[in-house]
Amino acid sequence: MSYQLVYDIADSGNPATGALLLGLAGAVVLLVPLLARRQPGGWLGTRLSLAIWLGLGGLLMLAAFSTYQADDANHRMLTESSHNLNARVASGPVRDFRYERSRESFCVDGQCFSYSEADPADGFHATAEMGGPIKPGLPVRVTYVGEVIVRLEVAQ
């Protein structure tokens, strides 16, 4: 049986880029009081508000940095694991397919998977409602690390 690749974590974008947007928001928050200082008499000109803005911007930058580090490390680990002995493969027809409240689940060869479009984590998570390929009885080959689908192939 020949399979067509529909998802490979190595080809997917790194979810850590969302953390970079958080960092950009922090940088903007840091710039607000500096730009507002040029306008005398505004509430942003007080020392207390300046401290609050700088503290908020700093917290956003710190949160972005730590989130980026964790997400990037997880993505690299899953990508590397998908190509070595840490990955396992299950193949066969899709069984026990369920879709409930934007969460999809199915089993293949005794291994069950569950995911949602809203999952921020790495791995395959395209539900059938959002155009994903999984259907009851469809022959698939799933490469996974832990509970994360790192590669998905469907029969042609």
DSSP file (Angstrom, degrees, kcal/mol; ACC not computed):
  #  RESIDUE AA STRUCTURE BP1 BP2  ACC     N-H-->O    O-->H-N    N-H-->O    O-->H-N    TCO  KAPPA ALPHA  PHI   PSI    X-CA   Y-CA   Z-CA
    1    1 A M              0   0    0      0, 0.0     2,-0.3     0, 0.0   154,-0.0   0.000 360.0 360.0 360.0 134.5    0.0    0.0    0.0
    2    2 A S        -     0   0    0      2,-0.0   154,-2.2     0, 0.0     2,-0.3  -0.757 360.0-153.6 -99.4 146.7    1.4    3.4   -0.9
    3    3 A Y  E     -A  155   0A   0     -2,-0.3     2,-0.5   152,-0.2   152,-0.2  -0.865   7.4-142.6-119.4 150.5    1.0    6.4    1.4
    4    4 A Q  E     -A  154   0A   0    150,-3.3   150,-2.4    -2,-0.3     2,-0.3  -0.953  25.1-122.3-111.7 130.0    0.8   10.2    0.8
    5    5 A L  E     +A  153   0A   0     -2,-0.5   148,-0.2   148,-0.2     3,-0.1  -0.550  36.7 165.3 -71.2 125.5    2.5   12.5    3.3
    6    6 A V  E     +     0   0A   0    146,-2.8     2,-0.3     1,-0.4   147,-0.2   0.574  66.2  19.3-114.8 -17.3   -0.1   15.0    4.7
    7    7 A Y  E     +A  152   0A   0    145,-1.6   145,-2.5   117,-0.0    -1,-0.4  -0.957  52.7 170.7-155.1 135.2    1.9   16.3    7.8
    8    8 A D  E >>  -A  151   0A   0     -2,-0.3     3,-1.8   143,-0.2     4,-0.7  -0.952  27.8-144.8-142.5 124.0    5.5   16.3    8.9
    9    9 A I  G >4 S+     0   0    0    141,-3.0     3,-0.7    -2,-0.3    70,-0.1   0.803 100.2  64.6 -58.9 -29.3    6.5   18.3   11.9
   10   10 A A  G 34 S+     0   0    0    140,-0.3    -1,-0.3     1,-0.2   141,-0.1   0.771 106.6  43.4 -65.5 -24.2    9.9   19.1   10.2
   11   11 A D  G <4 S+     0   0    0     -3,-1.8    -1,-0.2     2,-0.1    -2,-0.2   0.523  97.8  93.8 -96.8  -7.8    7.9   21.0    7.5
   12   12 A S  S << S-     0   0    0     -4,-0.7     2,-0.1    -3,-0.7   110,-0.0  -0.454  83.8 -99.4 -84.0 158.6    5.6   22.8   10.0
   13   13 A G        -     0   0    0     -2,-0.1    -1,-0.1     1,-0.1    -2,-0.1  -0.349  39.8-101.1 -71.9 157.1    6.3   26.2   11.4
   14   14 A N    >   -     0   0    0      1,-0.1     3,-1.6    -2,-0.1     4,-0.1  -0.696  22.1-148.5 -80.3 122.4    7.8   26.7   14.8
   15   15 A P  T >  S+     0   0    0      0, 0.0     3,-1.5     0, 0.0     4,-0.4   0.628  87.8  82.7 -67.9 -10.0    5.0   27.6   17.3
   16   16 A A  T >>  +     0   0    0      1,-0.3     3,-1.0    55,-0.2     4,-0.9   0.664  69.2  81.1 -67.9 -14.0    7.6   29.6   19.2
   17   17 A T  H <> S+     0   0    0     -3,-1.6     4,-1.2     1,-0.3    -1,-0.3   0.783  80.8  65.5 -64.5 -24.4    7.0   32.5   16.8
   18   18 A G  H <> S+     0   0    0     -3,-1.5     4,-1.4     1,-0.2    -1,-0.3   0.858  96.4  56.1 -62.4 -34.5    3.9   33.4   18.8
   19   19 A A  H <> S+     0   0    0     -3,-1.0     4,-2.1    -4,-0.4    -1,-0.2   0.833  99.5  59.7 -66.4 -31.7    6.2   34.2   21.7
   20   20 A L  H  X S+     0   0    0     -4,-0.9     4,-2.0     1,-0.2    -1,-0.2   0.871 102.2  52.8 -64.9 -34.6    8.1   36.7   19.5
   21   21 A L  H  X S+     0   0    0     -4,-1.2     4,-2.2     2,-0.2    -1,-0.2   0.882 106.9  52.4 -65.7 -37.8    4.8   38.6   19.0
   22   22 A L  H  X S+     0   0    0     -4,-1.4     4,-2.1     1,-0.2    -2,-0.2   0.901 108.9  50.6 -63.0 -40.2    4.4   38.8   22.8
   23   23 A G  H  X S+     0   0    0     -4,-2.1     4,-2.1     2,-0.2    -2,-0.2   0.882 107.8  52.4 -63.9 -38.8    8.0   40.2   23.0
   24   24 A L  H  X S+     0   0    0     -4,-2.0     4,-2.2     2,-0.2    -2,-0.2   0.900 107.6  51.9 -63.7 -40.6    7.1   42.8   20.4
   25   25 A A  H  X S+     0   0    0     -4,-2.2     4,-2.5     1,-0.2    -2,-0.2   0.904 108.6  51.7 -61.3 -40.7    4.1   43.8   22.4
   26   26 A G  H  X S+     0   0    0     -4,-2.1     4,-2.1     1,-0.2    -2,-0.2   0.899 108.3  50.8 -62.1 -40.6    6.4   44.2   25.4
   27   27 A A  H  X S+     0   0    0     -4,-2.1     4,-1.5     2,-0.2    -1,-0.2   0.897 110.0  49.7 -64.7 -39.7    8.7   46.4   23.4
   28   28 A V  H  X S+     0   0    0     -4,-2.2     4,-1.5     2,-0.2    -2,-0.2   0.920 109.6  51.3 -64.1 -43.4    5.8   48.6   22.3
   29   29 A V  H  < S+     0   0    0     -4,-2.5    -1,-0.2     1,-0.2    -2,-0.2   0.879 108.5  52.5 -61.7 -36.9    4.7   48.9   25.9
   30   30 A L  H  X S+     0   0    0     -4,-2.1     4,-0.6     1,-0.2    -1,-0.2   0.839 108.8  50.5 -66.4 -31.8    8.2   49.9   26.9
   31   31 A L  H  X S+     0   0    0     -4,-1.5     4,-2.5    -3,-0.2     5,-0.3   0.774  92.5  76.5 -77.8 -26.5    8.2   52.6   24.2
   32   32 A V  H  X S+     0   0    0     -4,-1.5     4,-2.5     1,-0.2     5,-0.2   0.921  97.7  42.1 -54.8 -52.2    4.8   54.2   25.2
   33   33 A P  H  > S+     0   0    0      0, 0.0     4,-1.4     0, 0.0    -1,-0.2   0.853 113.3  54.0 -67.8 -29.5    6.1   56.1   28.3
   34   34 A L  H  < S+     0   0    0     -4,-0.6     4,-0.3     2,-0.2    -2,-0.2   0.904 113.7  41.3 -68.9 -38.7    9.2   57.2   26.5
   35   35 A L  H >< S+     0   0    0     -4,-2.5     3,-1.0     1,-0.2    -1,-0.2   0.861 113.2  54.4 -73.1 -35.7    7.2   58.7   23.7
   36   36 A A  H >< S+     0   0    0     -4,-2.5     3,-1.9    -5,-0.3     6,-0.2   0.744  91.4  73.4 -71.7 -22.9    4.6   60.1   26.1
   37   37 A R  T 3< S+     0   0    0     -4,-1.4    -1,-0.2     1,-0.3    -2,-0.2   0.746  86.4  65.8 -63.3 -21.2    7.3   62.0   28.1
   38   38 A R  T <  S+     0   0    0     -3,-1.0    -1,-0.3    -4,-0.3    -2,-0.2   0.667  91.1  69.6 -74.1 -15.1    7.6   64.4   25.2
   39   39 A Q  S X  S-     0   0    0     -3,-1.9     3,-1.1    -4,-0.2    -1,-0.2  -0.862  85.6-143.8-105.8 100.1    4.0   65.6   25.9
   40   40 A P  T 3  S+     0   0    0      0, 0.0     3,-0.1     0, 0.0    -2,-0.1  -0.256  75.3  24.2 -66.1 148.0    4.1   67.5   29.2
   41   41 A G  T 3  S+     0   0    0      1,-0.3     2,-0.1    -4,-0.1    -4,-0.1   0.311  86.0 130.0  87.4  -8.9    1.3   67.3   31.7
   42   42 A G  S X  S-     0   0    0     -3,-1.1     3,-1.8    -6,-0.2    -1,-0.3  -0.381  70.7-115.0 -77.1 158.2   -0.1   63.9   30.5
   43   43 A W  G >  S+     0   0    0      1,-0.3     3,-1.0     2,-0.2     6,-0.2   0.730 114.3  65.2 -65.9 -20.6   -0.8   61.2   33.0
   44   44 A L  G 3  S+     0   0    0      1,-0.2    -1,-0.3    -5,-0.1    -7,-0.1   0.646  87.9  70.9 -75.4 -12.1    1.9   59.1   31.5
   45   45 A G  G <  S+     0   0    0     -3,-1.8    -1,-0.2    -6,-0.1    -2,-0.2   0.622  74.9 101.5 -80.3 -12.0    4.5   61.6   32.6
   46   46 A T  S <> S-     0   0    0     -3,-1.0     4,-2.1    -4,-0.2     5,-0.2  -0.368  78.7-124.1 -73.5 154.2    4.2   60.8   36.3
   47   47 A R  H  > S+     0   0    0      1,-0.2     4,-2.4     2,-0.2     5,-0.2   0.866 109.7  53.9 -65.4 -36.5    6.9   58.6   37.8
   48   48 A L  H  > S+     0   0    0      2,-0.2     4,-2.4     1,-0.2    -1,-0.2   0.940 110.7  44.6 -64.5 -47.0    4.4   56.0   39.1
   49   49 A S  H  > S+     0   0    0     -6,-0.2     4,-2.7     1,-0.2     5,-0.2   0.873 111.9  53.9 -66.7 -34.2    2.8   55.5   35.7
   50   50 A L  H  X S+     0   0    0     -4,-2.1     4,-2.6     2,-0.2    -1,-0.2   0.919 109.7  47.6 -62.9 -43.1    6.3   55.4   34.1
   51   51 A A  H  X S+     0   0    0     -4,-2.4     4,-2.5     2,-0.2    -2,-0.2   0.896 112.1  49.9 -65.4 -40.1    7.3   52.6   36.6
   52   52 A I  H  X S+     0   0    0     -4,-2.4     4,-2.8     2,-0.2     5,-0.2   0.944 112.7  46.2 -63.9 -47.9    4.0   50.7   35.9
   53   53 A W  H  X S+     0   0    0     -4,-2.7     4,-2.7     1,-0.2     5,-0.2   0.925 115.0  46.5 -61.3 -44.8    4.5   50.9   32.1
   54   54 A L  H  X S+     0   0    0     -4,-2.6     4,-2.4    -5,-0.2    -1,-0.2   0.892 113.6  49.2 -66.0 -38.4    8.2   49.9   32.3
   55   55 A G  H  X S+     0   0    0     -4,-2.5     4,-2.5    -5,-0.2    -2,-0.2   0.918 112.6  47.5 -65.2 -43.5    7.3   47.0   34.7
   56   56 A L  H  X S+     0   0    0     -4,-2.8     4,-2.4     2,-0.2    -2,-0.2   0.924 113.3  47.8 -63.5 -45.3    4.5   45.8   32.4
   57   57 A G  H  X S+     0   0    0     -4,-2.7     4,-2.2    -5,-0.2    -1,-0.2   0.908 112.1  50.0 -62.0 -42.1    6.8   46.0   29.4
   58   58 A G  H  X S+     0   0    0     -4,-2.4     4,-2.5    -5,-0.2    -2,-0.2   0.903 110.1  50.0 -63.4 -41.7    9.5   44.1   31.2
   59   59 A L  H  X S+     0   0    0     -4,-2.5     4,-2.8     2,-0.2     5,-0.2   0.910 110.5  49.9 -63.4 -42.2    7.1   41.4   32.4
   60   60 A L  H  X S+     0   0    0     -4,-2.4     4,-2.4     2,-0.2    -1,-0.2   0.907 111.8  48.3 -62.3 -41.3    5.9   40.9   28.8
   61   61 A M  H  X S+     0   0    0     -4,-2.2     4,-2.4     2,-0.2    -2,-0.2   0.912 112.8  48.1 -65.5 -42.0    9.4   40.7   27.5
   62   62 A L  H  X S+     0   0    0     -4,-2.5     4,-2.4     2,-0.2     5,-0.2   0.916 112.5  48.5 -64.3 -44.0   10.4   38.2   30.2
   63   63 A A  H  X S+     0   0    0     -4,-2.8     4,-2.4     1,-0.2     5,-0.2   0.904 111.9  50.1 -62.7 -41.1    7.3   36.1   29.5
   64   64 A A  H  X S+     0   0    0     -4,-2.4     4,-2.7    -5,-0.2    -2,-0.2   0.920 110.9  49.1 -63.6 -43.7    8.0   36.1   25.8
   65   65 A F  H  X S+     0   0    0     -4,-2.4     4,-2.3     2,-0.2    -2,-0.2   0.935 114.4  43.3 -63.5 -47.0   11.6   35.1   26.3
   66   66 A S  H  X S+     0   0    0     -4,-2.4     4,-2.0     2,-0.2    -1,-0.2   0.885 115.5  49.1 -69.2 -37.0   10.8   32.1   28.6
   67   67 A T  H  X S+     0   0    0     -4,-2.4     4,-2.8    -5,-0.2     5,-0.3   0.921 111.4  49.8 -65.7 -43.7    7.8   31.0   26.4
   68   68 A Y  H  X S+     0   0    0     -4,-2.7     4,-2.7    -5,-0.2     5,-0.3   0.929 110.2  50.3 -60.6 -45.6   10.0   31.2   23.3
   69   69 A Q  H  X S+     0   0    0     -4,-2.3     4,-2.1    -5,-0.2    -1,-0.2   0.928 114.5  43.4 -59.5 -46.3   12.8   29.1   24.9
   70   70 A A  H  X S+     0   0    0     -4,-2.0     4,-2.2     2,-0.2    -2,-0.2   0.932 116.9  45.2 -67.4 -46.9   10.4   26.4   26.1
   71   71 A D  H  X S+     0   0    0     -4,-2.8     4,-2.4     1,-0.2    -2,-0.2   0.896 114.3  48.9 -65.0 -40.8    8.4   26.2   22.8
   72   72 A D  H  X S+     0   0    0     -4,-2.7     4,-2.5    -5,-0.3    -1,-0.2   0.910 111.4  49.1 -66.6 -42.2   11.5   26.2   20.7
   73   73 A A  H  X S+     0   0    0     -4,-2.1     4,-2.3    -5,-0.3    -2,-0.2   0.911 112.4  48.5 -63.8 -41.9   13.2   23.5   22.7
   74   74 A N  H  X S+     0   0    0     -4,-2.2     4,-2.5     2,-0.2     5,-0.2   0.913 111.5  49.6 -64.3 -43.3   10.0   21.3   22.5
   75   75 A H  H  X S+     0   0    0     -4,-2.4     4,-2.5     1,-0.2    -2,-0.2   0.921 112.2  47.7 -62.5 -44.4    9.7   21.8   18.8
   76   76 A R  H  X S+     0   0    0     -4,-2.5     4,-2.6     2,-0.2     5,-0.2   0.908 111.7  50.6 -63.2 -41.6   13.4   20.9   18.2
   77   77 A M  H  X S+     0   0    0     -4,-2.3     4,-2.6     1,-0.2    -2,-0.2   0.924 113.0  45.2 -62.9 -44.9   13.1   17.8   20.4
   78   78 A L  H  X S+     0   0    0     -4,-2.5     4,-1.8     2,-0.2    -2,-0.2   0.899 113.4  50.1 -66.8 -40.2   10.0   16.6   18.5
   79   79 A T  H  < S+     0   0    0     -4,-2.5     4,-0.4    -5,-0.2    -2,-0.2   0.933 114.8  43.1 -63.7 -46.1   11.5   17.3   15.2
   80   80 A E  H >< S+     0   0    0     -4,-2.6     3,-1.2     1,-0.2    -2,-0.2   0.901 113.7  52.1 -65.9 -40.5   14.7   15.4   16.0
   81   81 A S  H >< S+     0   0    0     -4,-2.6     3,-1.3     1,-0.3     6,-0.7   0.797  97.7  66.5 -66.8 -28.4   12.8   12.6   17.7
   82   82 A S  T 3< S+     0   0    0     -4,-1.8    -1,-0.3     1,-0.3    -2,-0.2   0.706 105.8  43.4 -67.0 -17.2   10.6   12.2   14.6
   83   83 A H  T <  S+     0   0    0     -3,-1.2    -1,-0.3    -4,-0.4     2,-0.2   0.271 113.0  51.4-112.3  10.0   13.7   11.0   12.7
   84   84 A N  S X  S-     0   0    0     -3,-1.3     3,-1.4    -4,-0.1    -3,-0.0  -0.601 104.2 -70.9-131.9-163.7   15.3    8.7   15.2
   85   85 A L  T 3  S+     0   0    0      1,-0.3    -4,-0.1    -2,-0.2    -3,-0.1   0.566 113.5  76.1 -72.2  -9.0   14.5    5.7   17.4
   86   86 A N  T 3  S+     0   0    0     -5,-0.2    60,-0.3    -6,-0.1    -1,-0.3   0.728  81.7  83.9 -73.7 -20.0   12.3    7.8   19.8
   87   87 A A    <   -     0   0    0     -3,-1.4     2,-0.3    -6,-0.7    58,-0.2  -0.595  64.6-158.4 -86.6 144.6    9.5    7.9   17.3
   88   88 A R  E     -B  144   0A   0     56,-2.8    56,-2.8    -2,-0.3     2,-0.4  -0.828   6.5-141.4-116.5 159.1    7.0    5.0   17.0
   89   89 A V  E     -B  143   0A   0     -2,-0.3     2,-0.4    54,-0.2    54,-0.2  -0.979  13.8-176.1-126.7 132.9    4.8    4.1   14.1
   90   90 A A  E     -B  142   0A   0     52,-2.7    52,-3.4    -2,-0.4     2,-0.4  -0.992  12.6-180.0-122.4 133.6    1.2    2.9   14.1
   91   91 A S  E     +B  141   0A   0     -2,-0.4    50,-0.2    50,-0.2    -2,-0.0  -0.978  28.0  73.4-137.2 151.5   -0.5    1.9   10.8
   92   92 A G  E    S-B  140   0A   0     48,-2.4    48,-2.8    -2,-0.4     2,-0.1  -0.886  80.4 -28.5 142.4-172.4   -3.9    0.6    9.8
   93   93 A P  E     -B  139   0A   0      0, 0.0    16,-0.4     0, 0.0     2,-0.3  -0.440  66.9-102.4 -75.6 148.8   -7.4    1.8    9.4
   94   94 A V        -     0   0    0     44,-1.4    43,-2.4    41,-0.3     2,-0.3  -0.552  46.6-174.0 -69.1 126.5   -8.7    4.7   11.6
   95   95 A R  E     +D  107   0B   0     12,-3.1    12,-2.9    -2,-0.3    43,-0.0  -0.835  55.9  16.6-120.4 159.1  -10.9    3.2   14.4
   96   96 A D  E    S-     0   0B   0     -2,-0.3     2,-0.3    10,-0.2    -1,-0.2   0.839  75.8-173.9  50.1  42.2  -13.1    4.8   17.1
   97   97 A F  E     +     0   0B   0     -3,-0.2     2,-0.3     9,-0.1     9,-0.2  -0.507   7.2 174.2 -69.1 129.6  -13.1    8.2   15.3
   98   98 A R  E     -D  105   0B   0      7,-2.8     7,-2.5    -2,-0.3     2,-0.4  -0.994  21.7-169.3-139.1 144.9  -14.9   10.8   17.4
   99   99 A Y  E     +D  104   0B   0     -2,-0.3     2,-0.4     5,-0.2     5,-0.2  -0.955  19.0 161.8-134.2 115.4  -15.4   14.5   17.1
  100  100 A E  E >   -D  103   0B   0      3,-2.8     3,-2.0    -2,-0.4    -2,-0.0  -0.982  66.3 -21.5-138.6 124.0  -16.8   16.4   20.1
  101  101 A R  T 3  S-     0   0    0     -2,-0.4    -1,-0.1     1,-0.3     3,-0.1   0.889 126.5 -46.0  45.4  57.8  -16.7   20.1   20.8
  102  102 A S  T 3  S+     0   0    0      1,-0.2    15,-0.8    14,-0.1     2,-0.5   0.505 116.8 112.7  66.5   9.1  -13.8   20.9   18.5
  103  103 A R  E <   -DE 100 116B   0     -3,-2.0    -3,-2.8    13,-0.2     2,-0.4  -0.943  48.4-164.5-112.1 131.7  -11.7   17.9   19.8
  104  104 A E  E     +DE  99 115B   0     11,-3.0    11,-2.5    -2,-0.5     2,-0.3  -0.886   9.1 176.8-114.8 144.3  -11.0   15.0   17.5
  105  105 A S  E     +DE  98 114B   0     -7,-2.5    -7,-2.8    -2,-0.4     2,-0.3  -0.993   5.1 160.2-145.0 152.1   -9.8   11.5   18.5
  106  106 A F  E     - E   0 113B   0      7,-2.0     7,-3.1    -2,-0.3     2,-0.4  -0.974  25.6-131.2-160.9 164.8   -9.1    8.3   16.8
  107  107 A C  E     -DE  95 112B   0    -12,-2.9   -12,-3.1    -2,-0.3     2,-0.4  -0.949  14.6-174.5-125.1 146.5   -7.2    5.0   17.3
  108  108 A V  E >  S- E   0 111B   0      3,-2.8     3,-2.4    -2,-0.4   -14,-0.1  -0.978  74.7 -16.0-139.6 124.4   -4.8    3.2   14.9
  109  109 A D  T 3  S-     0   0    0    -16,-0.4     3,-0.1    -2,-0.4   -18,-0.1   0.855 129.6 -50.2  52.0  40.1   -3.3   -0.2   15.6
  110  110 A G  T 3  S+     0   0    0      1,-0.2     2,-0.5   -20,-0.1    -1,-0.3   0.376 116.3 111.8  82.8  -5.0   -4.2    0.1   19.3
  111  111 A Q  E <   -E  108   0B   0     -3,-2.4    -3,-2.8     2,-0.0     2,-0.3  -0.897  53.6-154.3-104.6 127.8   -2.7    3.5   19.8
  112  112 A C  E     -E  107   0B   0     -2,-0.5     2,-0.3    -5,-0.3    -5,-0.3  -0.784   8.7-168.5-106.9 147.0   -5.1    6.4   20.4
  113  113 A F  E     -E  106   0B   0     -7,-3.1    -7,-2.0    -2,-0.3     2,-0.3  -0.951   4.1-174.5-131.2 148.4   -4.7   10.1   19.6
  114  114 A S  E     +E  105   0B   0     33,-0.3     2,-0.3    -2,-0.3    -9,-0.2  -0.993  16.4 148.4-145.0 137.3   -6.6   13.2   20.6
  115  115 A Y  E     -E  104   0B   0    -11,-2.5   -11,-3.0    -2,-0.3     2,-0.3  -0.964  25.7-146.6-160.1 169.6   -6.1   16.8   19.5
  116  116 A S  E >   -E  103   0B   0     -2,-0.3     3,-1.5   -13,-0.2   -13,-0.2  -0.981  28.8-121.1-143.2 151.4   -7.9   20.1   18.8
  117  117 A E  T 3  S+     0   0    0    -15,-0.8   -14,-0.1    -2,-0.3    -1,-0.1   0.831 115.0  59.4 -58.8 -31.2   -7.4   22.9   16.3
  118  118 A A  T 3  S+     0   0    0    -16,-0.3    -1,-0.3    -3,-0.0   -15,-0.1   0.556  75.5 117.6 -78.7  -6.9   -7.1   25.2   19.4
  119  119 A D    <   -     0   0    0     -3,-1.5     6,-0.0     6,-0.2    -4,-0.0  -0.444  50.4-162.0 -62.8 123.7   -4.1   23.2   20.7
  120  120 A P        +     0   0    0      0, 0.0    -1,-0.2     0, 0.0    -3,-0.0   0.600  59.7  99.6 -80.9  -8.7   -1.1   25.6   20.8
  121  121 A A  S    S-     0   0    0      1,-0.1   -50,-0.0   -47,-0.0    -2,-0.0  -0.173  81.0 -91.6 -77.5 168.5    1.3   22.7   21.0
  122  122 A D  S    S+     0   0    0    -51,-0.1    27,-0.2  -110,-0.0    -1,-0.1  -0.170  78.3  60.7 -67.5 167.3    3.3   21.1   18.3
  123  123 A G  S    S-     0   0    0     25,-0.1    27,-0.2    27,-0.1     2,-0.1  -0.151  93.6 -39.7 101.2 167.2    2.2   18.2   16.2
  124  124 A F        +     0   0    0     25,-2.2    25,-0.4     1,-0.1    27,-0.1  -0.421  58.6 150.4 -65.2 133.5   -0.7   17.4   13.9
  125  125 A H        +     0   0    0     -2,-0.1     2,-0.9   -10,-0.1    -6,-0.2   0.063  16.2 135.9-155.4  33.6   -4.0   18.9   15.0
  126  126 A A        -     0   0    0      5,-0.1     8,-0.4    -9,-0.0     5,-0.1  -0.769  43.0-150.3 -88.4 105.8   -6.1   19.6   11.9
  127  127 A T    > > -     0   0    0     -2,-0.9     5,-3.0     1,-0.1     3,-0.9  -0.324  24.0-113.4 -72.6 158.3   -9.6   18.3   12.6
  128  128 A A  G > 5S+     0   0    0      1,-0.3     3,-1.7     3,-0.2    -1,-0.1   0.856 118.2  60.6 -59.3 -35.5  -11.8   17.1    9.9
  129  129 A E  G 3 5S+     0   0    0      1,-0.3    -1,-0.3     2,-0.1    -3,-0.0   0.818 107.1  45.7 -61.5 -30.4  -14.1   20.1   10.4
  130  130 A M  G < 5S-     0   0    0     -3,-0.9    -1,-0.3     0, 0.0    -2,-0.2   0.166 136.4 -83.4 -99.3  16.7  -11.2   22.3    9.6
  131  131 A G  T < 5S+     0   0    0     -3,-1.7    -3,-0.2     1,-0.2    -2,-0.1   0.531  76.9 153.7  97.7   7.3  -10.2   20.3    6.5
  132  132 A G      < -     0   0    0     -5,-3.0    -1,-0.2     1,-0.1    -5,-0.1  -0.277  46.5-128.0 -66.9 158.1   -8.1   17.6    8.1
  133  133 A P        +     0   0    0      0, 0.0     2,-0.2     0, 0.0    -1,-0.1   0.587  66.1 117.5 -87.2 -11.2   -7.8   14.2    6.4
  134  134 A I        +     0   0    0     -8,-0.4    -6,-0.1     3,-0.0    -2,-0.1  -0.379  33.0 159.3 -70.1 129.2   -8.8   11.8    9.2
  135  135 A K    >   -     0   0    0     -2,-0.2     3,-1.8     3,-0.1   -41,-0.3  -0.977  49.3 -83.1-142.6 152.2  -12.0    9.8    8.5
  136  136 A P  T 3  S+     0   0    0      0, 0.0   -41,-0.2     0, 0.0   -30,-0.0  -0.326 114.4  10.8 -56.6 133.3  -13.3    6.5    9.9
  137  137 A G  T 3  S+     0   0    0    -43,-2.4   -42,-0.1     1,-0.3    -3,-0.0   0.294  88.2 141.9  83.8 -10.0  -11.8    3.5    8.2
  138  138 A L    <   -     0   0    0     -3,-1.8   -44,-1.4   -45,-0.2     2,-0.4  -0.479  55.2-122.8 -66.9 126.4   -9.1    5.5    6.3
  139  139 A P  E     +B   93   0A   0      0, 0.0    16,-2.7     0, 0.0     2,-0.3  -0.575  44.6 168.5 -70.4 126.8   -5.8    3.6    6.2
  140  140 A V  E     -BC  92 154A   0    -48,-2.8   -48,-2.4    -2,-0.4     2,-0.4  -0.901  35.3-143.5-135.2 161.9   -3.1    5.8    7.8
  141  141 A R  E     -BC  91 153A   0     12,-2.7    12,-2.2    -2,-0.3     2,-0.5  -0.978  23.8-167.7-127.3 118.0    0.5    5.6    9.0
  142  142 A V  E     -BC  90 152A   0    -52,-3.4   -52,-2.7    -2,-0.4     2,-0.5  -0.922   9.8-163.7-113.1 122.6    1.1    7.7   12.1
  143  143 A T  E     +BC  89 151A   0      8,-2.8     7,-2.1    -2,-0.5     8,-1.7  -0.914  25.4 173.6-100.7 129.6    4.5    8.5   13.4
  144  144 A Y  E     -BC  88 149A   0    -56,-2.8   -56,-2.8    -2,-0.5     2,-0.5  -0.956  33.5-153.0-141.2 154.6    4.3    9.7   17.0
  145  145 A V  E >  S- C   0 148A   0      3,-2.4     3,-2.2    -2,-0.3     2,-0.5  -0.984  80.4 -39.5-125.6 115.6    6.5   10.7   20.0
  146  146 A G  T 3  S-     0   0    0     -2,-0.5   -58,-0.1   -60,-0.3    -2,-0.0  -0.570 126.4 -29.0  64.9-118.5    4.6   10.3   23.2
  147  147 A E  T 3  S+     0   0    0     -2,-0.5     2,-0.5    -3,-0.1   -33,-0.3   0.284 116.2 105.3-108.5   7.4    1.1   11.4   22.4
  148  148 A V  E <   - C   0 145A   0     -3,-2.2    -3,-2.4   -35,-0.1     2,-0.7  -0.784  66.8-137.1 -97.7 127.2    2.2   13.9   19.7
  149  149 A I  E     + C   0 144A   0     -2,-0.5   -25,-2.2   -25,-0.4    -5,-0.3  -0.724  27.9 171.2 -80.1 113.8    1.7   13.1   16.0
  150  150 A V  E     +     0   0A   0     -7,-2.1  -141,-3.0    -2,-0.7  -140,-0.3   0.597  68.0  19.7-101.1 -13.7    4.9   14.2   14.3
  151  151 A R  E     -AC   8 143A   0     -8,-1.7    -8,-2.8  -143,-0.2     2,-0.4  -0.953  63.9-171.2-154.8 134.9    4.2   12.6   10.9
  152  152 A L  E     +AC   7 142A   0   -145,-2.5  -146,-2.8    -2,-0.3  -145,-1.6  -0.994   4.5 179.3-133.4 129.4    0.9   11.6    9.2
  153  153 A E  E     -AC   5 141A   0    -12,-2.2   -12,-2.7    -2,-0.4     2,-0.3  -0.978  10.5-156.9-127.1 141.6    0.5    9.7    6.0
  154  154 A V  E     -AC   4 140A   0   -150,-2.4  -150,-3.3    -2,-0.4   -14,-0.2  -0.896  28.5-101.1-117.9 148.7   -2.8    8.5    4.4
  155  155 A A  E      A    3   0A   0    -16,-2.7  -152,-0.2    -2,-0.3    -1,-0.0  -0.362 360.0 360.0 -66.6 143.4   -3.3    5.7    1.9
  156  156 A Q              0   0    0   -154,-2.2    -1,-0.1    -2,-0.1  -153,-0.1   0.433 360.0 360.0 -91.5 360.0   -3.7    6.7   -1.7
